């Protein structure tokens, strides 16, 4: 394993110390004050973060440029940074939110779809995206009696990864590292429990190109593969933040999945259907999705089944 340069180790250590200080401060401040502070911080980061700001505006323009003006795009981009700074408050304050009553902060729509699927005891694949506040969504489900495990990509910094996993476990749901827990995922579904999956990013797992905002996007196929293999439903669920700083869980009906003798075609079709419902939610509240992520970094190669890397 290649050793990290000393200056990067020092930089990462200082960043982690600063992060711990910020977390301590956010836990001490009243919630609304903490969110206001972090929104202002997010606005400042938007102005200072050159490459991330440029990528966010560029990708928003690619997706919504025919519907929005340049000034509208820039406004959405700024609000993206503000949104993710704001929801970080509730993630680091999860123990306090749970102790004070998580249901006072969140209302729900459509949970009967999940309840009906759970009653069949076949297991449920629950898909969402890096949208709204997916971490608080997992906490609400666990605190309200849904047996949940989530598949998440491990962070590069093991200290940050441990912090995130510790928060998830303390909230009552179990983290499964992406790419390392296939047997546990299958066992969980066969027990009739819920597996949560975020499938809206370009990651190093088995993926296919499907359409996302009119462009090919390399998209994880795990949800479609498992649903077909185990004959379990896929239910979309999201939790956007409201203007009054509360949240609304929106749970949809099970997706209409294609099941034929052509496995490859089924997986492609069903991955597209999963992606379509995520895109629909993002279009409703574009400032609540991670537009700084390199979603279209991989693109289909011209003359092979592989891909090429492009800075889009």
C-alpha positions as CSV (number, residue, x, y, z in Angstrom):
1,X,0.0,0.0,0.0
2,X,1.4,3.4,-1.0
3,X,2.1,5.7,2.0
4,X,0.5,9.0,2.1
5,X,2.8,12.1,2.0
6,X,3.4,13.7,5.4
7,X,1.9,17.0,4.4
8,X,-1.4,15.2,3.5
9,X,-1.4,13.3,6.8
10,X,-1.0,16.6,8.6
11,X,-3.7,18.3,6.5
12,X,-6.1,15.4,7.2
13,X,-5.4,15.5,10.9
14,X,-6.0,19.2,11.2
15,X,-9.2,18.9,9.2
16,X,-10.4,16.1,11.5
17,X,-9.6,18.2,14.6
18,X,-11.5,21.2,13.1
19,X,-14.4,18.9,12.3
20,X,-14.6,17.7,15.9
21,X,-14.6,21.3,17.1
22,X,-17.4,22.2,14.8
23,X,-19.4,19.1,15.8
24,X,-19.1,20.1,19.5
25,X,-20.2,23.6,18.7
26,X,-23.2,22.5,16.7
27,X,-24.3,20.2,19.5
28,X,-24.2,23.0,22.0
29,X,-26.1,25.6,20.0
30,X,-29.9,25.6,19.6
31,X,-30.9,23.7,16.5
32,X,-32.2,26.7,14.5
33,X,-29.2,28.8,15.4
34,X,-26.9,26.0,14.3
35,X,-28.7,25.5,11.0
36,X,-28.6,29.3,10.4
37,X,-24.9,29.3,11.1
38,X,-24.2,26.3,8.8
39,X,-26.3,27.8,6.0
40,X,-24.1,30.9,6.1
41,X,-21.1,28.7,6.2
42,X,-22.4,26.8,3.1
43,X,-22.9,30.1,1.3
44,X,-19.3,31.0,2.1
45,X,-17.9,27.6,1.0
46,X,-19.8,28.0,-2.3
47,X,-17.9,31.3,-3.0
48,X,-14.5,29.8,-2.0
49,X,-14.7,26.3,-3.4
50,X,-13.6,26.9,-7.0
51,X,-13.7,23.5,-8.6
52,X,-16.7,22.2,-6.7
53,X,-18.7,25.3,-7.4
54,X,-17.7,25.2,-11.1
55,X,-18.7,21.5,-11.3
56,X,-22.0,22.1,-9.5
57,X,-23.0,24.9,-11.9
58,X,-21.8,23.0,-15.0
59,X,-23.8,19.8,-14.1
60,X,-26.9,21.8,-13.1
61,X,-26.6,23.5,-16.5
62,X,-26.3,20.1,-18.3
63,X,-29.4,18.8,-16.5
64,X,-31.6,21.9,-16.3
65,X,-30.1,24.5,-18.6
66,X,-33.0,24.2,-21.0
67,X,-35.5,25.0,-18.2
68,X,-33.5,27.5,-16.1
69,X,-31.6,30.7,-16.7
70,X,-28.0,31.1,-15.8
71,X,-28.9,33.2,-12.8
72,X,-31.4,30.6,-11.6
73,X,-28.8,27.9,-12.0
74,X,-26.3,29.8,-9.9
75,X,-28.9,30.4,-7.3
76,X,-29.7,26.7,-7.1
77,X,-26.0,25.9,-6.9
78,X,-25.5,28.1,-4.0
79,X,-28.5,26.6,-2.2
80,X,-27.1,23.1,-2.8
81,X,-24.1,24.1,-0.6
82,X,-26.3,25.7,1.9
83,X,-28.6,22.7,2.1
84,X,-25.9,20.1,2.8
85,X,-24.3,22.4,5.4
86,X,-27.7,22.7,7.0
87,X,-28.6,19.0,7.1
88,X,-25.2,18.2,8.6
89,X,-26.5,19.8,11.8
90,X,-29.2,17.2,12.3
91,X,-26.8,14.4,11.5
92,X,-24.3,15.4,14.2
93,X,-27.2,16.1,16.6
94,X,-28.9,12.7,16.0
95,X,-28.6,11.6,19.7
96,X,-30.4,14.8,20.8
97,X,-33.1,14.5,18.1
98,X,-33.8,10.9,19.1
99,X,-33.9,11.8,22.8
100,X,-36.2,14.7,22.3
101,X,-38.5,12.8,20.0
102,X,-37.7,12.3,16.3
103,X,-41.3,12.2,15.2
104,X,-41.8,15.8,16.2
105,X,-39.5,16.9,13.4
106,X,-40.8,14.6,10.6
107,X,-44.1,13.9,9.0
108,X,-44.8,11.0,6.6
109,X,-46.7,10.2,3.4
110,X,-47.2,6.8,1.8
111,X,-45.8,4.6,4.6
112,X,-48.6,2.2,4.0
113,X,-46.7,1.0,0.9
114,X,-43.7,-0.1,3.1
115,X,-46.0,-1.5,5.7
116,X,-47.8,-3.7,3.2
117,X,-44.5,-4.9,1.7
118,X,-43.1,-5.7,5.1
119,X,-46.2,-7.7,6.0
120,X,-45.4,-10.1,3.2
121,X,-42.2,-11.0,5.0
122,X,-40.2,-11.4,1.8
123,X,-37.8,-8.5,2.6
124,X,-37.8,-5.1,1.0
125,X,-35.2,-3.1,-1.0
126,X,-35.6,0.5,-0.2
127,X,-33.9,2.9,-2.6
128,X,-33.2,6.6,-2.1
129,X,-30.5,9.0,-3.2
130,X,-28.1,11.6,-1.7
131,X,-31.1,13.9,-1.5
132,X,-32.8,15.7,1.4
133,X,-31.5,14.1,4.6
134,X,-31.1,10.4,3.9
135,X,-29.2,9.8,7.2
136,X,-32.1,11.2,9.3
137,X,-34.4,9.1,7.1
138,X,-32.6,5.9,8.2
139,X,-32.8,7.0,11.9
140,X,-36.5,7.7,11.7
141,X,-37.2,4.2,10.2
142,X,-35.1,2.5,12.8
143,X,-36.6,4.5,15.6
144,X,-40.1,3.6,14.4
145,X,-39.6,-0.1,14.4
146,X,-38.4,-0.9,10.8
147,X,-35.6,-3.4,10.9
148,X,-33.1,-1.6,8.6
149,X,-29.6,-2.1,7.3
150,X,-28.1,0.3,4.9
151,X,-25.4,-0.2,2.3
152,X,-22.9,2.7,2.3
153,X,-19.6,3.5,0.7
154,X,-16.7,3.7,3.2
155,X,-15.1,7.1,3.5
156,X,-11.4,7.5,2.6
157,X,-10.5,8.7,6.1
158,X,-11.1,5.8,8.5
159,X,-11.8,8.3,11.4
160,X,-14.6,10.0,9.5
161,X,-15.9,6.7,8.4
162,X,-16.0,5.4,12.0
163,X,-17.8,8.6,13.0
164,X,-20.5,8.1,10.4
165,X,-20.9,4.4,11.1
166,X,-21.0,5.1,14.9
167,X,-23.8,7.6,14.4
168,X,-25.8,5.2,12.2
169,X,-25.5,2.4,14.7
170,X,-26.4,4.7,17.6
171,X,-29.6,5.7,15.7
172,X,-30.6,2.0,15.5
173,X,-29.7,0.9,12.0
174,X,-26.8,-1.1,10.8
175,X,-24.2,-0.1,8.2
176,X,-23.0,-2.6,5.6
177,X,-19.9,-1.5,3.7
178,X,-20.6,-1.3,0.0
179,X,-19.0,-4.2,-1.9
180,X,-18.2,-6.2,1.2
181,X,-21.5,-7.5,2.6
182,X,-23.4,-9.4,-0.1
183,X,-24.1,-12.4,2.1
184,X,-25.3,-10.2,4.9
185,X,-27.6,-8.3,2.5
186,X,-29.1,-11.5,1.2
187,X,-29.5,-12.9,4.8
188,X,-31.2,-9.7,5.8
189,X,-33.7,-9.8,3.0
190,X,-34.5,-13.5,3.6
191,X,-35.3,-12.6,7.2
192,X,-38.0,-10.2,5.9
193,X,-36.1,-7.1,6.8
194,X,-35.3,-3.9,4.9
195,X,-32.1,-3.1,3.0
196,X,-31.6,0.6,2.2
197,X,-29.5,1.4,-0.9
198,X,-28.4,4.8,-2.4
199,X,-28.0,4.2,-6.1
200,X,-27.6,7.7,-7.5
201,X,-23.8,8.0,-7.6
202,X,-20.9,6.7,-9.9
203,X,-19.1,4.2,-7.6
204,X,-16.7,1.3,-8.1
205,X,-19.4,-1.4,-8.0
206,X,-21.2,-3.4,-10.7
207,X,-23.0,-0.8,-12.8
208,X,-24.6,-0.1,-16.1
209,X,-25.3,3.1,-18.1
210,X,-28.8,4.3,-17.9
211,X,-30.4,7.7,-18.7
212,X,-30.2,10.3,-16.0
213,X,-31.3,13.9,-16.9
214,X,-30.9,13.0,-20.6
215,X,-27.3,11.7,-20.4
216,X,-25.7,8.2,-19.8
217,X,-24.9,7.8,-16.1
218,X,-23.0,4.8,-14.7
219,X,-25.5,3.5,-12.2
220,X,-25.2,0.7,-9.6
221,X,-27.3,-2.4,-10.5
222,X,-27.3,-4.0,-7.1
223,X,-30.9,-3.2,-6.3
224,X,-32.2,-4.6,-9.6
225,X,-30.0,-7.7,-9.4
226,X,-31.2,-8.5,-5.8
227,X,-34.8,-7.8,-6.5
228,X,-34.8,-10.2,-9.5
229,X,-32.8,-12.9,-7.7
230,X,-34.8,-12.9,-4.5
231,X,-38.2,-11.7,-5.9
232,X,-38.4,-8.8,-3.4
233,X,-40.0,-5.4,-4.1
234,X,-38.1,-2.1,-4.6
235,X,-39.7,0.8,-2.8
236,X,-38.5,4.4,-3.4
237,X,-38.4,6.7,-0.3
238,X,-37.1,10.2,0.2
239,X,-37.0,12.8,2.9
240,X,-36.7,16.4,1.7
241,X,-36.3,19.3,4.1
242,X,-39.2,21.7,4.3
243,X,-38.8,25.5,4.4
244,X,-39.7,25.5,8.1
245,X,-36.7,23.2,8.7
246,X,-38.9,20.1,9.4
247,X,-38.8,17.1,7.1
248,X,-41.4,15.1,5.1
249,X,-40.9,11.4,4.3
250,X,-42.3,10.5,1.0
251,X,-42.7,6.7,0.4
252,X,-43.8,5.5,-3.0
253,X,-45.5,2.3,-4.1
254,X,-43.3,-0.6,-5.1
255,X,-41.8,-0.1,-8.6
256,X,-43.2,-2.0,-11.5
257,X,-40.3,-4.3,-12.2
258,X,-39.7,-6.2,-15.4
259,X,-39.3,-10.0,-14.9
260,X,-38.6,-12.0,-18.1
261,X,-36.3,-14.7,-19.2
262,X,-33.8,-12.1,-20.4
263,X,-31.8,-11.3,-17.2
264,X,-29.6,-8.6,-18.7
265,X,-32.5,-6.7,-20.2
266,X,-34.4,-7.0,-16.9
267,X,-31.6,-5.6,-14.9
268,X,-31.0,-2.7,-17.3
269,X,-34.7,-1.8,-17.5
270,X,-35.2,-2.0,-13.7
271,X,-32.1,0.1,-13.0
272,X,-33.5,2.7,-15.4
273,X,-36.9,2.6,-13.5
274,X,-35.1,3.1,-10.2
275,X,-33.2,6.0,-11.7
276,X,-36.3,7.6,-13.2
277,X,-38.0,7.9,-9.8
278,X,-34.9,9.5,-8.3
279,X,-34.6,12.0,-11.1
280,X,-38.3,12.9,-10.7
281,X,-37.7,13.7,-7.0
282,X,-34.6,15.7,-7.7
283,X,-36.5,17.8,-10.4
284,X,-39.0,18.8,-7.7
285,X,-36.3,20.1,-5.3
286,X,-33.0,20.4,-7.3
287,X,-31.2,22.2,-4.5
288,X,-31.4,19.1,-2.3
289,X,-29.2,16.8,-4.4
290,X,-25.4,16.5,-4.5
291,X,-24.6,18.2,-7.8
292,X,-20.9,18.5,-6.9
293,X,-20.6,14.7,-7.3
294,X,-19.0,13.7,-10.7
295,X,-22.2,11.9,-11.8
296,X,-21.3,11.7,-15.5
297,X,-17.5,11.2,-15.1
298,X,-17.7,7.8,-16.7
299,X,-19.1,7.7,-20.2
300,X,-19.7,4.9,-22.7
301,X,-16.6,4.1,-24.8
302,X,-17.2,4.5,-28.6
303,X,-16.2,1.0,-29.6
304,X,-16.4,-1.4,-26.6
305,X,-18.5,-2.4,-23.6
306,X,-16.3,-0.4,-21.2
307,X,-16.2,3.3,-20.4
308,X,-13.9,6.3,-20.7
309,X,-13.4,9.0,-18.1
310,X,-14.5,12.5,-19.0
311,X,-14.7,15.7,-17.1
312,X,-18.2,16.7,-17.9
